Amino acid sequence: MNGKLLAQPFPMPSGPELRAAYQDLYLAANGDEATRRRIGNPATLPRPWDPSTCTSAPLRAELWEWLDLVVEWLNHEYVWDLNTGGMVPSCWPLHPHLVHEIAVLADQRRRASIDTTSSSLEEWHRYSLPAFVDRLRSRTRTLCDEEHKPWPARTRFVRYLGTTATTERQEAFNRDLGAIEESPRQSTSDTPRLTLVMEDGGSIDPTTGEIT
């Protein structure tokens, strides 16, 4: 970073794979019909704000490099007093919840950078960043201030995957399905039907529109 600048520029995605991913997403939403056909199903496109969708190794490598630059920028530009929290720990890649959140935060800041008004950046400052900092404080607290700590919830998660807990959940699911199958179903033929009477004595079935 250039220490002489009063405000460091936000690091925009610069890798070719990452820029191509964003370009495809833009064209899928705004391109002409021929372009959209060429791109294919937009639901299958990689979304950098959701790292799990970036399955190409080159794209994923560029994504990690970009997010690391964003965290460096964030810690430099927005953290002043360590006592107030907000510093993203250096071990953030070892925290899945931070990986997911930082990717979204970075993408929203990227979008604010290319907006033609200040509205998106104001929203990012007012809502996105403070909400992220609050969740950062509540989830990591000071556990990784000096060094990365093992996952405190690991034991409970392993128990969740255990045979006993898995069996209990499956039995609950089965009981629910059994209750659905045993509950009486009301036949549509037993349901009272409203009939609209016309002035000439005829009637209209409101379900089918038939005049009798």
C-alpha positions as CSV (number, residue, x, y, z in Angstrom):
1,M,0.0,0.0,0.0
2,N,1.1,3.6,-0.7
3,G,1.5,5.1,2.7
4,K,1.3,8.7,1.3
5,L,-2.3,8.3,0.2
6,L,-4.9,9.5,2.6
7,A,-7.3,6.8,1.4
8,Q,-6.2,3.6,-0.2
9,P,-8.1,2.4,-3.2
10,F,-10.3,-0.6,-2.9
11,P,-8.6,-3.6,-4.6
12,M,-10.8,-4.5,-7.5
13,P,-10.7,-8.1,-9.0
14,S,-7.8,-8.1,-11.5
15,G,-7.2,-11.7,-12.5
16,P,-8.4,-12.8,-16.0
17,E,-10.5,-15.7,-14.7
18,L,-12.2,-13.6,-12.0
19,R,-12.9,-10.7,-14.4
20,A,-14.3,-13.3,-17.0
21,A,-16.6,-14.7,-14.3
22,Y,-18.0,-11.3,-13.5
23,Q,-18.3,-10.5,-17.2
24,D,-20.3,-13.7,-17.8
25,L,-22.6,-12.8,-14.9
26,Y,-23.2,-9.3,-16.3
27,L,-23.9,-10.6,-19.8
28,A,-26.3,-13.3,-18.5
29,A,-28.4,-10.5,-17.0
30,N,-27.9,-7.8,-19.6
31,G,-26.7,-9.4,-22.8
32,D,-28.7,-9.9,-25.9
33,E,-30.5,-13.2,-26.6
34,A,-27.6,-14.7,-28.6
35,T,-25.1,-13.8,-25.9
36,R,-27.3,-15.4,-23.2
37,R,-27.6,-18.6,-25.3
38,R,-23.8,-18.7,-25.6
39,I,-23.4,-18.4,-21.9
40,G,-25.9,-21.0,-21.1
41,N,-27.8,-21.6,-17.9
42,P,-27.0,-18.6,-15.6
43,A,-27.6,-20.8,-12.5
44,T,-24.5,-22.8,-13.3
45,L,-22.2,-19.8,-13.6
46,P,-19.5,-19.3,-10.8
47,R,-20.4,-16.5,-8.4
48,P,-17.4,-15.0,-6.7
49,W,-19.5,-14.0,-3.7
50,D,-20.2,-17.7,-3.1
51,P,-16.7,-19.4,-3.2
52,S,-18.2,-22.9,-3.3
53,T,-19.5,-22.2,-6.9
54,C,-16.0,-21.4,-8.1
55,T,-14.8,-24.9,-8.9
56,S,-12.1,-24.0,-11.4
57,A,-8.7,-24.1,-9.8
58,P,-7.4,-21.0,-11.6
59,L,-10.5,-19.0,-10.8
60,R,-10.4,-20.1,-7.2
61,A,-6.8,-19.2,-6.8
62,E,-7.5,-15.7,-8.1
63,L,-10.5,-15.4,-5.8
64,W,-8.4,-16.2,-2.7
65,E,-5.8,-13.7,-3.8
66,W,-8.4,-11.0,-4.2
67,L,-10.1,-11.7,-0.9
68,D,-6.8,-11.6,0.9
69,L,-6.1,-8.2,-0.6
70,V,-9.6,-7.0,0.4
71,V,-9.0,-8.1,4.0
72,E,-5.6,-6.3,4.1
73,W,-7.4,-3.2,2.8
74,L,-10.2,-3.5,5.2
75,N,-7.9,-4.0,8.3
76,H,-5.9,-0.9,7.2
77,E,-8.7,1.4,6.2
78,Y,-11.4,0.6,8.8
79,V,-9.7,-0.6,12.0
80,W,-8.2,2.0,14.3
81,D,-8.7,0.9,17.9
82,L,-8.1,-2.8,18.5
83,N,-10.2,-2.6,21.7
84,T,-13.3,-2.0,19.6
85,G,-12.8,-5.1,17.5
86,G,-13.3,-5.3,13.8
87,M,-9.8,-6.6,12.9
88,V,-10.2,-9.6,10.6
89,P,-7.8,-12.2,12.0
90,S,-4.9,-13.4,9.8
91,C,-6.2,-17.0,10.0
92,W,-9.5,-16.0,8.3
93,P,-9.2,-18.7,5.6
94,L,-9.4,-21.3,8.5
95,H,-12.8,-19.9,9.5
96,P,-15.5,-21.0,7.0
97,H,-18.0,-18.4,8.4
98,L,-15.5,-15.6,7.6
99,V,-14.7,-17.0,4.2
100,H,-18.4,-16.9,3.3
101,E,-19.0,-13.4,4.8
102,I,-15.8,-11.8,3.4
103,A,-16.7,-12.9,-0.1
104,V,-20.1,-11.2,0.1
105,L,-18.7,-8.1,1.7
106,A,-16.0,-7.8,-1.0
107,D,-18.5,-8.3,-3.8
108,Q,-20.8,-5.6,-2.4
109,R,-17.9,-3.2,-2.1
110,R,-16.9,-4.0,-5.6
111,R,-20.4,-3.2,-6.8
112,A,-20.4,0.1,-4.9
113,S,-17.1,1.0,-6.6
114,I,-18.7,0.8,-10.1
115,D,-22.0,2.5,-9.2
116,T,-22.6,5.8,-10.8
117,T,-23.9,7.3,-7.5
118,S,-22.8,7.2,-3.9
119,S,-25.9,5.3,-2.8
120,S,-24.5,1.8,-2.8
121,L,-21.4,2.9,-0.9
122,E,-23.5,4.6,1.7
123,E,-25.5,1.4,2.1
124,W,-22.2,-0.5,2.4
125,H,-21.0,1.8,5.1
126,R,-24.3,2.0,6.9
127,Y,-25.4,-1.6,6.9
128,S,-23.0,-4.1,5.3
129,L,-19.8,-3.3,7.1
130,P,-21.2,-2.7,10.6
131,A,-23.3,-5.9,10.4
132,F,-20.2,-7.8,9.3
133,V,-18.1,-6.3,12.2
134,D,-20.9,-7.2,14.7
135,R,-21.0,-10.8,13.6
136,L,-17.2,-10.9,13.5
137,R,-17.1,-9.8,17.2
138,S,-19.8,-12.2,18.3
139,R,-18.4,-15.3,16.5
140,T,-14.6,-15.0,16.9
141,R,-14.4,-12.6,19.9
142,T,-10.7,-12.6,20.9
143,L,-10.0,-16.2,20.3
144,C,-7.6,-15.7,17.4
145,D,-6.0,-12.4,18.4
146,E,-2.6,-13.9,19.0
147,E,-2.8,-17.2,17.1
148,H,-5.4,-19.4,15.5
149,K,-7.4,-21.5,18.0
150,P,-9.0,-24.9,17.2
151,W,-12.7,-24.9,16.4
152,P,-14.5,-24.6,19.7
153,A,-17.7,-26.2,18.4
154,R,-16.0,-29.2,16.7
155,T,-16.9,-31.7,19.5
156,R,-20.6,-30.7,19.3
157,F,-20.5,-30.9,15.5
158,V,-19.0,-34.4,15.6
159,R,-21.7,-35.4,18.0
160,Y,-24.3,-34.1,15.5
161,L,-22.9,-36.4,12.9
162,G,-22.8,-39.4,15.3
163,T,-24.9,-42.5,14.9
164,T,-27.2,-41.8,17.9
165,A,-28.0,-38.2,16.9
166,T,-28.5,-39.1,13.2
167,T,-30.8,-42.0,14.1
168,E,-32.9,-39.7,16.3
169,R,-33.3,-37.1,13.6
170,Q,-34.3,-39.8,11.0
171,E,-36.8,-41.3,13.4
172,A,-38.4,-37.9,13.9
173,F,-38.6,-37.4,10.1
174,N,-40.2,-40.8,9.7
175,R,-42.8,-40.1,12.4
176,D,-43.7,-36.9,10.6
177,L,-44.1,-38.7,7.3
178,G,-46.2,-41.3,9.0
179,A,-48.5,-38.7,10.5
180,I,-48.9,-37.1,7.0
181,E,-49.9,-40.5,5.5
182,E,-52.3,-41.3,8.3
183,S,-54.1,-37.9,8.4
184,P,-57.5,-38.0,6.7
185,R,-57.7,-36.2,3.3
186,Q,-60.8,-34.2,2.6
187,S,-62.2,-35.1,-0.8
188,T,-62.8,-32.2,-3.1
189,S,-66.2,-33.7,-3.8
190,D,-67.1,-33.3,-0.1
191,T,-66.2,-29.6,-0.1
192,P,-69.2,-27.2,-0.3
193,R,-69.2,-25.3,-3.6
194,L,-70.4,-21.8,-4.0
195,T,-72.9,-21.2,-6.8
196,L,-73.6,-17.7,-8.2
197,V,-77.2,-17.2,-9.2
198,M,-77.9,-15.0,-12.2
199,E,-80.9,-12.7,-12.6
200,D,-82.5,-14.9,-15.3
201,G,-82.4,-17.9,-13.0
202,G,-79.2,-19.4,-14.4
203,S,-76.1,-20.0,-12.3
204,I,-72.4,-19.8,-12.7
205,D,-69.9,-22.3,-11.3
206,P,-67.1,-20.1,-9.8
207,T,-64.6,-22.9,-10.2
208,T,-65.1,-23.7,-13.9
209,G,-67.0,-20.6,-15.0
210,E,-69.7,-22.9,-16.5
211,I,-73.2,-21.3,-16.9
212,T,-76.1,-23.6,-16.2
